[in-house]
Amino acid sequence: MIQSSLFLNNTEFITNPDYTFIHAKRIITDLNQITQYVDLYFDEIVILQLNCGEICVSADSNTIHVSKGQILYLGNHHPYDILFSKGKIDVTVIYVKREYIYDHIRVTTLINDTLFFECNSQIKKLFESILVNLPLDTPASNLVVKGDTLSLIGHVLSFSNRVDGLENAGYSKKIQELCEYIKDNYPTKITLNDLSLKFGYSNQYISTLFKKELNTTFLEYLTYKRIQRAKYLLSTTNDRIVDISYACGFSDERRFITHFKKRYGVTPARFRKMLKDGADQ
């Protein structure tokens, strides 16, 4: 894995020696290439807020695409790595000791979940308040940080009741069924007509569902799932790029390369070389 010095040099670590239950970091940087970074945590849960840019987070054999304004909660015990896209990145990461949560909230199933949801104004204010008050050392700031941390976990709890794994249960059952079908069949040729025949919806209705609930198109979502799988295969196998392109449902290698470069800023071959060079360091 590549651990970028540029990433580290543009990271603000936010701590307070009096706090043993929480610390944070804020990353604001402008990258000229995709960058991969591995973060290790074992006795803490992680709450990540993306303020600007686009990243992919790999954790517990899952790859989650995170966009501006979204929150990712990582409650398992495994390391995670972040793949930063080109351009400006602004990420806030808060770490909370598991014991602190156990002492205040008796919900063990939450601790091991991975949750993914949209940020709202309340969560945004909690992040900002924690970052402002965490470095201070006054009785008032101590109470604010403790209270805001529990409030933040409370918001995660509210979303955990509506989330199944990495899928937002806030979405309609129809869009969840469509996405599940794509997830299971993306290596094959899938068209809007196929979905229409399978689920009994018109092409226009399916297109409207994707745009209204996911703010994307059917084709863009399908391509994303294929690229997501291709990234994993590039990282974990020595398969030829042409074989990966077909395995992920692309009709030809050229089309795969075009879509991959559009998302990550480099070709699949260059991406694989960057990972290999980083692993050799």
Buried (B, 14 or more C-beta within 10 A) or exposed (E): BBBBEBBEEBBEEBEBEEBEBBBBBBBBBEBEBBBBBEBEBEEBBBBBBBBEBBBBBBBBEBBBBBEEEBBBBBBBBEBBBBBBBBEEBBBBBBBBBBEBBEEEBEEEEBBEBBBBBEBEEEBBEBBEBBBBBBBEEEEEBBEBBBBBBBBBBEBBBEBBEEBEEBBBBEBEEBBBEBBEBBBEBBBEEBEBEBBBEEEEBEEEEBBEBBEEBBEEBBEBBBBBBBBBBBBBBBBEEEEEBBEBBBBBBBEEBEEBBEBBBEBBBBBBEBBBEBBEEBEEE
